[in-house]
Amino acid sequence: MDFGRLKHRVTLQKSEVTNGPYGREEKWIDVGKLWAEIGSVSGKELIASGAELSSVSYKIIIRYRKDITAKHRLKYDDKIYNIEAVLPNNNRTMLTLLCEEGLEHDY
């Protein structure tokens, strides 16, 4: 892997659920900054409840970390990338994150 291709500085976030004055509240907190390569894989449009929604699938490559799961998400510029799958390479030097951008997740 050419580590020079990791030119996007992304923020890794995790969800934290707390009991607030109005019930359970979910907020996303920053875990750290990572260098990544971001590439789009496909785009699709969905029609749900009469509203048009669009989403784009991305393949994001980062250096290997054992603490990343599909419950994390990445933030880059004003975009949020929800992690769908975490795929390590054979020698565990890189992770390929299959992500969706454009649709909100309910966790």
Buried (B, 14 or more C-beta within 10 A) or exposed (E): EEEEEBEBEBBBBBEEEEEEEEEEEEEBEEBEEBBBBBEEEEEEEEEEEEEEEEBBBBBBBBEEBEEBEBEBBBBBEEBBBBBEEBEBEEEEEBBBBBBBBBBEEEE
